[in-house]
Structures are given as C-alpha cells and as structure tokens.
Amino acid sequence: MRLPVLAAAVLGLALIASPVAAKKKEALVPPPAPIDMTLDADPTHDPENVLVLDLSNGGRVDIRLKPQWAPAHVERIKTLAGQGFYNGVIFHRVIDGFMAQTGDPTGTGQGGSPLPDLKAEFNPVPHVRGTVSMARTNDPDTANSQFFIMFYPRFALDNKYTNFGRVISGMEYVDAIVRGEPPANPTKIVQASLASENKPRPVIAAAPAVVAAPSIDELNASKSN
C-alpha cells in the first residue's frame, strides 16, 4: 500500500546436505527467537507506546504500538507524530470491508515524509480487525509514513506488510471514517500524539446546524403580523 499490492512469493531450490552436515549446521545456527504476538502483555498500556489519533469526526482512537513486532516502524511513527507530521493529513484511501489508509501529506497516496524509506520488518502477526500496518509500494523496503487500519481481517497481507500495532480504543470512530479513493469529504487526523504527552483533545468545529425552511402557514402568519 502506497498503493497496496501483494507481492508474489518467490520459490527457491535448497541444496541437499548430508545428515551429518545438517546436524553440524543446526548446532551452529540458533533457532530464531519467537515473536511476541501477545497484544496486551502489559495491561497498563505503556503510554510511550500508545499512539493517539484525534479525528475530524470527533473521535479519539488509541493505537497500541508494538516495538517487539517492528521496532524501526514503531520508532518512525513516534518520530513523525512528535514532529506534528500527521496533523491535518486525510484518510485518502478508504475501502469498505477492507481498510482506511492515511499518512500522505499530499493526500494522493504517492507521498511520504522527508525521512528515508524503511527496511521491511514483516512478521507473522495476523492482519485482523483493528490491525495497524505500514503501506508500501511493490518494493518491500518502501514503507515511509503511510499506514492503514483494518476494518476486517485480511490474512493475505500477513508477512507481506509490516504489522506494528492494534487499535485498543475508539474503533467505532475508525468505522466512521468516510469511504472513498479519495473520499469527497475525507476524514482527517486533526492531531496525532503519544499518550505520554497527555495532550488535550483539540477543539473540532461542529458542522453548522441545518435550519428548516419555514412552512407556508408560518410565512402567512408572519405577513399577517
């Protein structure tokens, strides 16, 4: 994503080693450390790793960031949020039944931040409802500033996009993000911050009230008066 395209798996041929050689190789190469797939290992939600999005629809969305899953991507999101980069950025690609994508200051899906692109940190954490994952181009190492929030599970994205967090509060406001590619009246991130900053909610101007036109009887009554 930027725009999201699933990369095809590349199959390779492995060299066949003798049983003895295989045993020696296994002894030299330690098994990979299992990834922590627990969402709420810390029930207190470390405020340094909670991204707060105040949306133009009046909602506040809390996203639990998981540096255990993707340390460089989490650090990038925190850096950009601290710089105010996401403030005023729209959700430019919102597909019903799929996901809502944001993080492009141009609102076109082709932009990013001045920071260099990130190396992929793909992981086996599934893309379920509320997952927050990084957008990229066909090249795995092109994630930069854009990310998307899943409305519904899409397991075809697993191990192909860097999953770095999950919505822990305010998913109803994510559901209310205006659909479209781009939407005619897009939902914006008014303010992005970390929970540790304890920023108050920004004042969001309410839409003007709709005043009903006077009826014929009311017009006649006002004329007679």
Backbone as a ProteinNet text record, in pm:
[ID]
protein_1_A
[PRIMARY]
MRLPVLAAAVLGLALIASPVAAKKKEALVPPPAPIDMTLDADPTHDPENVLVLDLSNGGRVDIRLKPQWAPAHVERIKTLAGQGFYNGVIFHRVIDGFMAQTGDPTGTGQGGSPLPDLKAEFNPVPHVRGTVSMARTNDPDTANSQFFIMFYPRFALDNKYTNFGRVISGMEYVDAIVRGEPPANPTKIVQASLASENKPRPVIAAAPAVVAAPSIDELNASKSN
[TERTIARY]
84.6	0	87.9	58	116.5	144.6	53.2	-76.4	-55	-148.9	-118.6	-122.3	-12.9	-7.5	56.2	-2.5	52.2	168.6	283.1	399.1	386.2	419.9	412.7	528.1	503.3	608.8	706.2	835.8	939.5	990.7	981.6	1023.7	1168.9	1248.8	1388.8	1421.9	1529.8	1573.7	1681.5	1669.4	1767.8	1865.5	1992.3	2091.6	2065.8	2083.1	2059.5	2192.1	2195.5	2318	2307.6	2422.3	2423.1	2369.3	2316	2263.3	2364.7	2493.7	2595.6	2614.2	2622.7	2640.6	2521.5	2404.4	2283.7	2286.5	2331.2	2336.5	2435.9	2552.1	2650.4	2596	2524.1	2468.5	2365.3	2280.7	2180.3	2245.4	2360	2426.8	2485.8	2523.2	2586.7	2485.7	2367.7	2268	2160.4	2151.5	2049.4	1911.3	1809.2	1673.3	1629.4	1545.8	1500.6	1416.5	1432.2	1355.7	1208.2	1118.8	976.3	930.1	847.9	798.3	687	685	580.7	454.1	357.2	233.1	123.8	158.6	60.5	30.9	-95.2	-131.5	-118.3	-167	-174.5	-88.8	38.4	128.6	142.8	133.4	135.7	-3.8	-84.6	-223	-234.2	-123.1	-129.6	-110	-73.2	-52	49.8	176.5	284.4	252.3	232	190.6	291.7	417.4	517.6	492.8	410.7	382.5	233.1	164.5	24.2	12.3	-25	-46.5	-192.3	-212.2	-346.4	-378.5	-485.8	-531	-662.7	-664.8	-788.6	-838.6	-955.1	-1006.5	-1106.5	-1124.3	-1217.9	-1362.5	-1389.4	-1526.2	-1558.8	-1466.6	-1488.7	-1440.6	-1386.6	-1344.2	-1197.2	-1164.1	-1024.1	-995.3	-888.6	-850.5	-715.8	-709.3	-584	-529.6	-403	-337.8	-219.9	-223.2	-113	0.5	113.6	230.2	310.2	362.3	434.1	575.9	670.6	808.9	866.1	807.5	854.5	829.9	727.6	694.5	775.9	792.4	855.9	919.1	1037.6	1096.6	1122.1	1173.3	1204.4	1077.8	972.8	848.1	778.6	781.2	722	797.1	927.9	1007.3	976	955.5	922.3	787.8	688.2	556	564.6	638.3	652.1	726.9	829.7	905.7	818.1	744.1	660	546.3	488.1	382	436.2	557.9	619.4	650.3	672.9	700.8	572.9	456.5	331.1	304.4	377.9	368.3	227.6	160.4	29.5	-86.1	-62	-170.4	-225.9	-355	-420	-418.7	-355.6	-347.2	-478.7	-524.2	-652	-635.4	-746.6	-755.3	-792.3	-693.5	-710.2	-759.7	-751.6	-793.9	-867.2	-997.5	-1080.5	-1176	-1153.8	-1231.1	-1318.6	-1448.4	-1542.3	-1516.5	-1514.7	-1487.9	-1341.3	-1253.9	-1110.6	-1030.4	-999.5	-911.7	-923.4	-865.7	-857.3	-710.1	-663.9	-521.9	-500.2	-391.9	-358.9	-206.9	-160.4	-17.5	53.5	-22.2	37.2	-1.7	94.4	59.3	5.5	29.6	-23.5	-166.9	-211.7	-346.8	-368.9	-261.8	-273.4	-239.5	-173	-124.9	14.7	73.4	206	314.5	276.8	372	419.3	511.3	564.6	635.1	717.3	791.6	929.2	1002.9	1140.6	1237.9	1197.7	1286	1301.7	1411.4	1434.1	1335.2	1311.7	1224.4	1283.1	1195.3	1233.5	1254.8	1344	1357	1235.6	1186.9	1069.8	1097.1	994.3	1000.1	875.9	859.1	743.7	743.6	625.4	612.1	484.6	471.2	354.8	230.1	232.5	114.6	1.6	-115.5	-220.8	-284	-326.8	-399.9	-548.1	-589	-727.7	-792.6	-918.1	-987.1	-911.4	-882.5	-809.8	-659.8	-607.4	-463.5	-419.8	-301.5	-241.9	-110	-99	13.6	65.4	190.4	252.8	221.5	195	175.3	310.1	312.3	435.6	400.3	501.6	483.8	512	534.8	569.9	701.1	788.2	916.9	894.8	935.2	913.1	974.8	1082.2	1156.2	1120.5	990.5	949.3	849.9	827.2	740.5	806.6	725.6	782.1	696.8	579.8	494.2	349.3	309.3	169.6	140.3	22.8	-20.5	-169.8	-218.2	-360.1	-413.5	-543.7	-613.3	-717.5	-716.6	-804.3	-946	-1045.9	-1184.5	-1217.9	-1166.5	-1194.1	-1065.2	-1058.2	-936.7	-905.2	-776	-727.8	-592.5	-598.7	-477.9	-380.2	-424	-332.9	-223.8	-244	-143.4	-34.7	-58.4	37.2	171.9	279.2	416.3	449.3	360.1	385	380.1	317.3	313	350.3	414	466.3	356.6	309.6	209.1	281.1	240.1	313.8	225.9	96.3	12.4	-132.2	-212.3	-354.9	-434.5	-552.8	-644.4	-693.3	-680.5	-726.6	-844	-875.1	-988.9	-1029.9	-1161.6	-1211.2	-1229.8	-1242.8	-1260	-1389.4	-1486.8	-1611.6	-1587.5	-1486	-1454	-1376	-1300.2	-1237.4	-1345.5	-1446.2	-1556.4	-1629.1	-1625.8	-1698.6	-1616.8	-1492.4	-1410.6	-1479.2	-1486.3	-1557.2	-1486.6	-1566.9	-1513.5	-1487.1	-1393.8	-1364.5	-1217.4	-1183.4	-1045.1	-1015.6	-1002.7	-1019.4	-1164.6	-1201.7	-1338.2	-1365.7	-1491.8	-1529.5	-1510.3	-1540.9	-1524.1	-1445.3	-1313.6	-1235.3	-1225.5	-1215.5	-1187.1	-1038.7	-1007	-868.8	-819	-688.2	-623	-600.1	-675.9	-658.9	-531.5	-508.5	-389.3	-344.5	-215.4	-155	-51.8	-56.6	35.7	54.6	145.9	163	86.5	35.9	-39.4	46.1	177.8	267.2	270.1	234.5	230.5	106.8	5.9	-116.8	-177.6	-182.4	-236.4	-389.1	-447.9	-594.7	-650.8	-776	-840.7	-851.3	-820.5	-834.7	-981.4	-1008.8	-1144.9	-1176.3	-1279.4	-1318.3	-1449.4	-1448.6	-1568.5	-1678.7	-1796	-1910.5	-1967.8	-2028.8	-2093.4	-2208.4	-2231.1	-2340.3	-2474.9	-2560.1	-2691.6	-2776.1	-2854.2	-2942.7	-3072.1	-3105.2	-3226.4	-3335.3	-3445.3	-3554.7	-3619.9	-3659.2	-3727.5	-3865.1	-3913.6	-4045.9	-4156.6	-4262.5	-4375.8	-4458.6	-4552	-4638.7	-4723.8	-4774.1	-4857	-4776.6	-4647.2	-4563.6	-4535.8	-4516.6	-4494.9	-4618.1	-4737.5	-4860.9	-4885	-4853.5	-4873.4	-4783.2	-4656.5	-4565.1	-4607.4	-4669.3	-4717	-4833.6	-4923.8	-5039.8	-4998.8	-4891.1	-4845	-4775.8
-118.8	0	123.3	201.3	323.5	290.7	240	177	29.8	-37.2	-171.7	-274.3	-345	-451.2	-570.2	-688.9	-807.7	-858.2	-877.2	-928.9	-1079.5	-1134.5	-1279.2	-1346.7	-1466.7	-1541.7	-1595.8	-1588.4	-1636.9	-1769.5	-1875	-2007.2	-2030.6	-2089.5	-2117.2	-2262.4	-2315	-2451.7	-2453.3	-2542.4	-2552.3	-2665.1	-2648.3	-2753.3	-2862.5	-2986.6	-3101	-3137	-3132.6	-3163.9	-3303.3	-3362.2	-3493.6	-3481.4	-3589.5	-3582.7	-3529.7	-3566.8	-3520.7	-3370.5	-3324.3	-3180.6	-3103.2	-3160.9	-3093.4	-3078.9	-3181.5	-3176.1	-3069.5	-3061.4	-2960.3	-2820.4	-2804.4	-2672.9	-2632.5	-2728	-2699.7	-2659.3	-2718	-2686.4	-2545.7	-2499.1	-2368.4	-2254.6	-2283.5	-2178.9	-2187.2	-2089	-2092.9	-2073.6	-2133.2	-2115	-1970.4	-1920.4	-1781.4	-1761.2	-1645.4	-1615.7	-1599.4	-1661.7	-1647.1	-1503.9	-1455.3	-1318.8	-1311.7	-1203.7	-1182.6	-1135.9	-1226.4	-1192.3	-1152.3	-1139.9	-1100.8	-952.9	-918.4	-777.8	-702.7	-761.4	-689.3	-754.5	-781.4	-835.9	-738.9	-609.6	-506.3	-445.3	-487.5	-439.1	-290.3	-227.8	-84.9	1.1	-62	11.4	124	90.4	188.3	311.2	428.2	547.2	591.1	546.1	578.1	502.1	397.5	315.1	309.1	418.3	432.1	557.5	537.9	648.1	692.5	821.6	878	959.6	922.5	995.8	1065.1	1196.9	1273.5	1302.7	1251.1	1258.7	1371.8	1413.7	1522.8	1481.4	1351.6	1307.7	1315.4	1373.9	1394.4	1281.6	1176.4	1060.8	1061	988.2	967.9	818.4	785.3	646.3	620.5	518.8	479.6	355.4	361.6	250.8	202.2	77	17.1	-15.8	50.7	25	-90.6	-176.6	-295.9	-297.8	-234.3	-237.4	-378.4	-471.8	-610.8	-670.2	-620.1	-671.5	-602.8	-470.6	-392.6	-267.3	-279.8	-167	-43	-58.5	58.6	129.8	54.2	114.4	188.5	129.8	197.9	326.9	322	442.2	550	510.2	607	674.4	596.3	652.5	749.9	713.7	800.2	928.4	916.6	1034.4	1131.1	1079.8	1166.2	1227.7	1150.2	1205.4	1317.7	1298.2	1402	1528.8	1516.1	1632.8	1702.9	1644.5	1701.3	1670.2	1574.4	1541.9	1498.7	1423.8	1368.2	1465.6	1575.5	1668.9	1729.6	1711.8	1764.9	1672.3	1555.8	1461	1382.4	1361.7	1294.2	1142.5	1072.1	931.4	931.2	905.7	925	801.1	687.1	562	477.1	474	406.7	313.3	184	83.6	8	14.9	-50.7	-200.9	-259.1	-401.1	-437.6	-336.2	-364.5	-280.9	-154.1	-76.3	73.2	154.8	300.6	338.2	407.7	441	591	627.8	768.4	783.3	904	926.3	992.7	1032.8	1100.8	1247.7	1339.1	1480.8	1538.1	1469.2	1518.1	1471.5	1371.4	1320.1	1240.7	1202.6	1131.3	983.1	943.8	806.9	788.7	894.3	885	954.3	1020.6	1099	1029.4	1096.2	1043.1	1152.7	1113.1	1209.7	1232.3	1332.9	1353.5	1246.5	1164.4	1061	946.8	872.7	763.2	648.8	573.9	457.4	353.8	269.8	171.4	33	-42.2	-183.4	-258.7	-352.6	-429.2	-501.8	-507.1	-584.9	-674.8	-753.1	-841.2	-937.7	-971.2	-1061.6	-1143.1	-1250.6	-1338.8	-1292.8	-1175.5	-1127.2	-1105.1	-1163.6	-1158.3	-1020.5	-991	-868.1	-891.9	-853.9	-872.3	-734.8	-733.3	-606.7	-524	-398.7	-311.6	-312.8	-402.9	-404.9	-273.1	-226.3	-107.6	-151.6	-128.2	-180.3	-73.7	-87.6	12.5	-13.2	96.6	89.7	94.1	43.5	43.5	27.2	32.8	4.2	-143.9	-181.6	-321.2	-362.2	-266.1	-294.3	-309.8	-420.8	-441.7	-335.3	-271.5	-177.1	-31.8	-2.4	133.6	193.9	129.6	191.2	319.6	423.9	552	618.5	667.3	736.8	690.5	628.6	588.7	459.1	455.1	333.4	314.8	195.8	167.1	90.1	106.7	40.7	-52.7	-177.4	-279	-270.3	-273.6	-287.2	-434.2	-522.3	-665.6	-742.9	-869.4	-949.1	-964	-965	-990.4	-1060.7	-1193.7	-1268.6	-1276.8	-1241.9	-1240.5	-1135.5	-1040	-936.2	-980.9	-1089.8	-1135.4	-1168.4	-1126	-1148.6	-1073.9	-985.2	-905.3	-755.1	-719.9	-581.7	-581.3	-473.8	-469.4	-428.3	-524.8	-505.2	-451	-334.1	-273.9	-232.4	-260.3	-221.7	-261.7	-222	-257.3	-149.8	-121	-27.3	-90.3	-15.2	-66.6	14.1	126.7	208.3	298.2	316.4	408	347.1	214.1	151.2	197.6	238.8	288	414.2	493.2	613.4	579.4	471.1	420.7	374.9	304.1	258	375.4	492.9	609.8	692	651.7	724.5	719.1	832.5	843.3	759.6	681.8	594.8	672.1	616.2	672.9	663.6	682.9	676.7	790.7	914.6	961.2	995.3	1007.6	1047.5	1191.5	1218.9	1355.8	1451.8	1405.7	1487.3	1405.3	1394.1	1298.2	1329.5	1223.9	1235.4	1268.2	1354.8	1397.1	1351	1338.7	1330.3	1474.2	1520.9	1657.8	1668.1	1565.7	1565.5	1422.6	1398.6	1269.9	1294.5	1214.7	1232.8	1100.3	1097.3	980.9	1002.8	896.5	908	969.4	947	1002.2	1154.6	1215.5	1362	1419.6	1334.3	1375.2	1502.4	1507.7	1626.2	1627.6	1742.8	1750.9	1735	1696.2	1684	1820.8	1829.2	1958.6	1994.5	2122.6	2168.8	2149	2071	2042	2112.6	2200.7	2277.3	2183.5	2201.1	2119.1	2169.8	2079.1	2118.8	2213.1	2315.1	2408.3	2337.7	2381.7	2320	2349	2250.4	2266.2	2330	2446.4	2518.4	2488.9	2436.2	2400.7	2526.1	2518.6	2631.4	2648.7	2775.3	2796.6	2743.4	2694.5	2643.4	2759.1	2726.5	2829.8	2894.8	2815.5	2870.5	2968.7	2935.1	3024.5	3153.9	3144.7	3265.1	3353.8	3291.5	3368.4	3434.3	3361.6	3415.8	3534.9	3525.4	3637.7	3758.6	3737.9	3850.2	3920.2	3838.9	3897.8	3975.4	3934.1	4003.9	4133.7
0	0	0	-72.5	-125.8	-268.9	-336.8	-311.8	-275.3	-198.4	-151.1	-262.7	-281.6	-380.5	-312.5	-327.8	-266.5	-351.5	-286.4	-358.1	-371.3	-487.5	-509.1	-437	-385.6	-317	-419.9	-390.7	-480.9	-426.6	-510.4	-467.3	-507.9	-418.9	-449	-420.4	-479.9	-458.4	-352.2	-255.4	-147.8	-179.1	-142.1	-158.1	-56	-99.2	-10.9	54.9	187.7	261.2	319.8	351.4	414.4	555.6	615.9	753.5	852.9	836.5	930.4	916.6	793.1	770.6	823.3	804.1	852.4	1002.7	1072.9	1218.8	1264.8	1195.2	1232.6	1210	1098.5	1069.2	1173	1213.1	1315.2	1446.7	1477.2	1602.5	1599.7	1479.1	1468.5	1458.4	1402.1	1379.9	1487.8	1576.7	1682.2	1621.8	1681.2	1629.5	1646.1	1552.9	1565.6	1690.3	1752	1872.9	1836.3	1911.7	1880.5	1900.2	1808.1	1818.3	1921.7	1996.5	2096.1	2025.1	2009.7	1941.4	2039.6	2167.2	2267.6	2255.7	2240	2224.6	2355.6	2463.9	2590.2	2697.7	2664.5	2765.4	2881.5	2850.7	2954.3	2963.6	3059	3065.7	3096	3139.5	3170.1	3044.5	2933.1	2808.4	2828.2	2820.3	2832.6	2747.9	2809.2	2733	2628.4	2643	2541.1	2411.9	2419.9	2302.7	2272.4	2297.7	2258.3	2173	2046.5	1953.6	1964	1982.8	1997.1	1872.5	1804.1	1686.4	1717.9	1711.3	1723.8	1582.3	1549.6	1413.6	1396.5	1272.7	1243.6	1261.2	1276.2	1305.4	1454.5	1531.8	1674.3	1762.6	1703.8	1782.6	1816.6	1921.8	1962.3	1953.8	1881.5	1858.5	1924.7	2008.6	2073.5	2004.1	1966.3	1896.9	1979.7	2016.8	2091	1994.2	2007.4	1924.6	1983.1	1895.9	1941.6	1885	1953.2	1905.2	1900.6	1976.4	1969.8	1831.5	1761.6	1628.9	1520.1	1532.6	1425.7	1484.8	1545.7	1619.4	1534.6	1413	1330.3	1285	1255.1	1210.3	1324.4	1441.5	1557.3	1585.5	1578.3	1603	1498.8	1374.2	1269.7	1298	1334.9	1364	1481.2	1584.5	1701.2	1665.1	1583	1541.6	1463.5	1365	1282	1362.6	1453.2	1537.7	1624.5	1678.2	1761.2	1684.9	1554.3	1469.8	1422.9	1452.7	1404.3	1258.3	1202.6	1060.5	1020.1	1106.6	1070.6	1092.6	1158.7	1188.5	1059.7	1038.5	919	799.4	811.3	699.6	687.7	565.1	543.1	533.1	547.4	509.4	361.2	277	133	58.9	122	56.3	158.7	147.7	248.3	175.4	190.7	119	218.6	198.9	290	292.1	411.5	426	417.6	407.1	394.3	492.7	456.2	543.1	513	604.6	589.3	592.4	486.5	472.5	485.1	551.7	575.6	580.7	614.9	634.4	519.2	413.6	299.8	303.6	325	333.4	203	88.9	-38.1	-61.3	16	0.8	-126.2	-194.6	-322	-312.1	-204.7	-193.6	-249.5	-302.5	-363.4	-280.4	-172.2	-95.4	30.4	99.3	223.9	300.2	396.3	476.5	414	461.8	412.1	460.9	555.1	609.6	509.9	518.1	422.4	443.1	336.4	345.7	442	492.7	593.6	532.4	592.1	557.9	612.7	536.9	579.2	710.5	795.5	919.8	923.8	817.7	809.5	927.2	974	1088.1	1073.3	1148.4	1132.6	1206.7	1267.5	1339.6	1237.9	1258.3	1156.4	1142.7	1022.2	992.2	1020.4	1140.1	1183.7	1198.7	1238.6	1261.1	1365.2	1332.9	1423.2	1405.8	1321.8	1294.9	1231.3	1268.7	1207.8	1143.1	1013.1	936.6	840.5	797.9	711.5	564.8	493.1	349.3	279	156.4	77.4	-70	-156.5	-298.2	-321.3	-448.6	-477.7	-412	-389.9	-325.9	-175.8	-117.5	25.9	115.6	69.6	153.8	122.7	106.4	70.5	168.8	283.4	384.6	434	454.9	495.3	602.6	565.2	662	656.3	544.8	529.7	604.8	663.6	732.6	711.7	744.7	727.3	848.1	870.5	980.8	920.6	964.4	906.5	964.4	874	916.7	944.7	860.2	869.6	844.7	886.3	864.7	716.5	686.6	550.6	565.2	581.2	613.2	496.3	375.9	261.8	277.3	368.9	392.4	490	562.9	663.6	599.3	666.4	620.2	491.2	447.6	327.7	357.3	467.7	514.7	661.5	706.5	842.9	940.6	1015.3	1119.9	1243.8	1291.3	1403.2	1520	1515.9	1628.6	1611.2	1707.6	1706.9	1778	1725.2	1791.2	1921.4	2031.1	2160.3	2213.5	2148.9	2191.8	2075.2	2057.5	1956.6	1819.3	1810.9	1680.3	1613	1691.2	1631.7	1549	1587.5	1511.2	1384.8	1389.6	1267.5	1169.8	1221.8	1136.7	1070.9	1135.3	1084.6	984.7	955.2	857.6	721.2	653.8	526.3	418.8	345.4	241.4	111.7	31.5	-99.4	-132.3	-260.6	-308.1	-405.7	-362.1	-223.3	-194.5	-67.9	-33	-76	-105.9	-143.7	-27	92.6	213	314.8	297.3	374.6	523	600.5	743.2	760.1	855.6	879.2	1016.6	1026.7	1157.1	1201.2	1296.1	1344.7	1427.6	1509.3	1595.4	1620.8	1603.6	1638.3	1747.1	1852.2	1964.4	2035.3	2129	2214.6	2344.6	2401.1	2526.3	2636.4	2630.6	2731.8	2729.6	2616.3	2607.2	2674.3	2692	2760.9	2700.7	2569	2502.4	2511.6	2538.4	2540.2	2399.6	2393.4	2262.9	2197.6	2069.4	2001	1984.8	1976.3	1953.7	1805.9	1780	1642.3	1614.1	1514.9	1481.3	1436	1496.7	1458.7	1327.6	1252.5	1127.9	1158.4	1074.5	1100.3	1104	1196.6	1210.7	1087.9	1048.7	933.7	981.5	926.3	964.6	863	910.1	820.2	763.5	637.7	574.1	636.8	652.6	713.7	624.2	688.4	612.9	557.4	466.8	408.4	515.9	609.8	718.2	802.4	829.6	909.4	833.7	701.9	622.5	621.3	605.7	603.5	738.1	848.4	980.2	1004.7	955.8	975.7	895.1	776.9	696.4	765.6	823.1	889.3	1013.9	1078.6	1197.1	1158.3
[MASK]
+++++++++++++++++++++++++++++++++++++++++++++++++++++++++++++++++++++++++++++++++++++++++++++++++++++++++++++++++++++++++++++++++++++++++++++++++++++++++++++++++++++++++++++++++++++++++++++++++++++++++++++++++++++++++++++++++

